[in-house]
Every structure is written in structure tokens, then in C-alpha cells.
């Protein structure tokens, strides 16, 4: 074609990126070994797997297939390395990380080429998005390594971290995982996805190049059944960080349940892309291209559900079709290509299957007129209209270049449709009316909301999901907490260290002063009552029946049964309702109905917490006696517990309007609002030690942050909690915000952990119960917070209150707001 002809047709000319440097590097190294303890090690089983170039379907390289023996070796190396790396000063770690960032930049083009060859994604994306973001992550987290000692003084590294990453952003996912782990002083064993190991292996070379201490980073290539599962089950791994499918995430949740391993899961999504009728439609079209055709739609937060206001739907769909007709698909190394290859034949088949199902279910499919390359694994951009919200293509993550579109009429309908999914990873909102966009954003159940933009990522801004999109955040300061644990957690605590409800007198020697009178329900027996005929009878106490507290009402148990409450000498001191599945169901319903609590003002929540404290203080003597009665501890001790509870309520009243978000300034014209949001309905099983303080310490932070609760109070000493409902009633706490169901802790916790409408579960009880809760939570991937059977010293503010409790009570939503004309 001559220049004149090019001007006539305006066709793209070829703009190939040279594959030669990448292929030469591969040739030099293939077959690749494993990277353990800074050495290249042959796999114990002597097995290798092929890495395929998805754009040609031809083998690119042979990589080692590790097995469980290799996992043992790598974990052992990481453990030894951790002993030193974990104590290495932050400044020293920062220097290493800075060097990694520099070396990523030095090798950026090779990394970009390798990624495109191995994964099939266009070079434009690897060169301009993936690799620059990888470097940015190491720079950003080098900063947190430097600041750890001053900014996270109460925290220590977790230990050896197992990291399992997917194939869609191979090197970027590695950076998201390794950078914060290293910054906080952990050592790492990482398994890349089977299809895409090459950039991880190049990264291992960089680790050697910069002289990172041996064993801090280990890379094990191979298959899930051999490496992934062994890593997940390894007893010497302290944390698993996983990104991938919800089904594998669920199996990892189950496999780690009760093991005490920390866990973060970044799973799938079906993210809405909401377009209001005042949006700039040309920008919207480019937004859709970035939302669903970026990386062939193989993006966990891809905007795969287009929700359009009805009156502009036809116009937008028409514009989209025109744009789709002009998208270019083909060789990922061509710099003018928009869409590359699908990662594997299996993934391609899955996309084809789901698209066929969409057609069978009645949706109308449209694809551009041009044909895909016949060599390699390609799938054309695809648009479904006439989609009904309940169909498979509207609900299931397709993980391919397939967009489904639906319409809405009002903003409320848009929100309802957007949230009609079990996922909650991301959303984007398009409108020129900023008031509307900022009103809708907080109502979307998603970890990231992009306003008039989409698929923006930065190291400074956290990323992660709600609901079945997983839990934990990557990026930002919040991402650091996935890789640390409180320093006090290593302190050996035994029941003798502090007061427990297994009776006994004050262990801290604060005296054995007992309550002024024995305050049992029969304590008033000395009173007498005279009748007019002169007969004087002993006056029995008026029977007190603590009920359950659901939806702001005192209710009797559905079962019609009660359970005895004993004091330490096994004398019965009262009865509480024997709660069952139905009571929990009613309580969860009531907690959901009270969801207005989350959107009320933080000032109002603070006021109510202060008021609860005030009303508790008026009755402090009575509450102290109740503690003495249930636990046999001294009156002085019990008074301490009541005063600590009042102080704790003050603390969370104070935090209520101060635990706020931050504004990030990523490298763009705009800002990201990182806003803490309530998790939703939290099920809570309270500890037996400290019947009042344990209850208040869990209830107060959760409601301060806007959650509503279903609380199972201490099984052994529930009366302090049931006494509290009168305090709640007189403190203007709206009905349904705190619901109390008494009874058997473990069976009630099981029902809560199984319940799909409970968003998080906290459990403070025996280790076995913790395991059961973690296992059951995999159903809807609810967040859990358990104590693995360790008691806390609830009186001690470092263990009993503070940021840890607040962080467990919220999830961060990042709202991206670009600005400028
Ligand atoms: P997987 O979830 O199976 O794989 C992700 C990573 O986990 C890979 O490294 C994989 O290893 C490993 N893995 C798989 N099973 C286990 C296990 N039981 N224990 C430990 N590690 C395991 O995703 P797929 O690659 O199979 O993709 C399937 C679907 O998952 C996609 O269609 C998409 O819907 C979703 N997905 C979502 C991603 C996201 O970012 N949220 C990313 C990738 C996929 P190996 O590669 O050896 O199998």
C-alpha cells in the first residue's frame, strides 16, 4: 500500500513489537527451574509443563512442575529467611524494594513482551498499564516499609505467606501480592498460574540481580493440584493470599478453616456499568471499550453488565455497534491491536459455552462483521441485548469479551439492578450530574466505584470485594493489614492471665470484697409483707424473665424452652430463652430492616453510644452485682468491668465520627475517596470471659461503624447482655440495630455462619467453634473474625478495643472521581 492509498483508506499499517528479545530470553532459560532460596532448582518430581502462546497455540517454553516436596523445601527456606527478614529494619527493606522497582523499569520492555507472548494480551496494555503499575507498586510499598515502624507501631509481620495468583494479570498480581508482603517483613512462596509463569520467572531473576536475601521470595511454578493445594494446607504457612475464581476461593476458605492462617481472597465479579441519560455518550462508548474489552474481558472487575437508562438505550447500543465494528483483534504484539487472544483453549470453550447458553435463553447476540484470526484462541467482542436479569449471562462471570445490556428507568431501579448479583467487586457510574453520581455511588455494593471512568487502578487505592467477590483489600494502607498481626498476639496468654468467667475470685489481687448483699434473684427474701389480718409472710422476689431482644422488642424464644443460668457453685440464678434457627432468622430479618442505621449520621450514632454509656452508668451498681452473681468474682472487680464497659462505649462514641476515610491522589487528574462503609449484618458470638465487657467491646465498634447485629451473648453468663436491652431501649437505639438471641453458642453460631443474609461473622469461643464458623462461612464467602480459641484480656485496651475492632467493622469503598474538562 502506498502513502496515497493509506490516506484514502485510513487503514492501520502494521506496527509489530519485536518478539526476538523475549524469545531469546525464553530459549536461554527453557526448561525453567523453580526459584527456591535464590537458587534455580530442578523440580523434585522431574516434571515439566508447556507454556503456550495463546495467539498461536504453539508451545513457548517448558516450566518446572513443582510438587509437595518442593513446597516443603520452599516453605522451609522462607521460614529461615523470615527469622532475619522479619527483623530487618524498614529502611533496609525499603532499599531492596526500591531496587526491585528500578529493575522492573530497567527490564520493562522485556517484561511487557514476555507477558504478551505468554498471556495473549495486547502489548499496548502490558507496556502502558501492567508493567508501569508493577513498578509503581514496589515504589509505593517501599514507602510503607520505610514507614512501618512509625505508622504501624503495634504490628508485626505475619510470617511465611503463600500466594496464589491467576493468569489474567500475571506480573501485576504478583506485585499486588509480593510488594505489601515484603514491605511488612514477611517472606513469600508464590505460585503463578499454570498458563502464565514467565514474567514471574523473570521477576525471580530480578530478585537475584538486586541481591534480596535468599529465601525471602520463592517462586514455584506448576499445577494447582500439586503446588496450590500443598501450599494452602502447609502447616508452616501463616497466611494465604489468593486471587482467582470464587469456587477455588471457597475451597481454600474451607481448607484453611480452623488452621489459624490469615486469609485474603480476591474473587470474581459481574460488575455493573451504569449509564444515565445525561451521560456523555461518546465517552461512555470508550468507557465500555475499556470496561469489557480491556484484556479480552478477562478482568475480575470488568464492567460486564451494561445498565442503560431506557430513553437512551437504542442510541447507545447503536453507537457501541459502530465502535465494535472498528475494534481490531489479532496479534498481541501488534501495537495497533485492541483485543488479543484468550488465555487458553479451556477458557475459550467456557466463553463459547456461556454465549451459546445466552442465545438459548433468549438474549439477542450481536458480533461485528469481521472474522477473528483462525490460528490461536480468539473470541470476538460480543454484545447481548434483550437480556433478562435472572438469566445465566446476566448472573455468571463469563470472563471474556462479552457484554450484556439491560435497561432501567429511575436511579433507584439502576441501584437495584446493579446490586442484583452475588458479587460486589466494582461498578462504574456515568452521568454529567455529579450530584446524581455521588448519590448512587455509596448505594452500590462494590469495593470500587468509578465515576465517569472505569478499570482504573493504583497502588495507593485499595481494591477488593464485597460478598462473593471475596474479602480483604489489596493496595493502599488498608492492604498492609492483610500482612501484619498485632504484636500482642504472640504473647502467651493463658486463662490465668486475666479474669475469666470460670468463676474464681479476682486473679489480679484487687481484693475479695464481695457485693454488699448477695444479689441473687432471691436476695430480697429478708423483706416481709404484712397483711391486714396481721399475718406476716416472707416476700419473694418478683420473677425476672430475661427475654430475647429482636427488632427492638422483647420476645420469647420460638422453641418455648428456657435454659438455666448458673453461678459458679452451680446454683441456678435465672433462665434465658433457648434460641433456635427461627429466632436467628427473625433476628437477621430485623437487622436487615434496620439498615437505615448505616446511612444515618455518624454524629447521631455517637450520641446514641454516649447515651447508652450514660444509662449504663446510672445502673452501674446493679450491673456490677449481676457480674458478681454470675461469675463469683469480687464486687471491686465487677465494678472495674462495668467502668471499663462505660469507658469503651465512650471510646467508640468518640471514634464514630472520627474513623473516617482518606482522599488518595493517584497519578491522574482527580481524586479517590476511600470511604469506610458498614459491612451490613454481623453475627456475633461473645466470649464467656467478661460477660458485660466482652459484649460491649464487640457491639459498640460494630454499631459505631453503622452495622446491625445479631448477638449471641456469653453462653455461660448471658444475663449481663440481656440486662442491656433495657439500656438500649432507653437510649434511643433504633429497634433491630442490636438483636440478642440467647442459647447454645455453637449451634446458634452455626446458623448465623450458614445464613446467606449475614455479611460477616465474629466468633469468640473455643477453637473447634472457630473452625466450624470458618467452614460454614464459605457458603456466601462472608468475612469472619475469630479468636482461634485464644482468650483476650478484654480489660486491656490494646487487646480489647481500638483500630483492630474498627477495621473489622468496616469495608473500604474507593470512589474514583476524575476531574477537569
Ligand atoms: P482458578 O481460580 O482455578 O485459578 C487461579 C489460581 O489458583 C491459579 O494459580 C490456579 O492454579 C490456582 N488454583 C486452582 N485451584 C486451586 C486449588 N484448589 N488450590 C490452590 N490453588 C488453586 O481460575 P481459572 O484459571 O481456572 O479460571 C477459571 C475462572 O475463574 C475464570 O473463568 C474466571 O471466571 C475466574 N477467574 C477470576 C480471576 C479474578 O481475577 N478474579 C482470575 C482468574 C480467573 P493453576 O493455574 O495451576 O490451575
Boltz pocket constraint, residues with backbone or C-beta under 6 A from the ligand:
constraints:
  - pocket:
      binder: B
      contacts: [[A, 164], [A, 165], [A, 166], [A, 167], [A, 168], [A, 191], [A, 192], [A, 193], [A, 194], [A, 195], [A, 222], [A, 223], [A, 224], [A, 225], [A, 227], [A, 228], [A, 229], [A, 232], [A, 243], [A, 244], [A, 245], [A, 246], [A, 248], [A, 249], [A, 251], [A, 252], [A, 266], [A, 267], [A, 268], [A, 269], [A, 299], [A, 300], [A, 347], [A, 350], [A, 397], [A, 398], [A, 399]]
      max_distance: 6.0
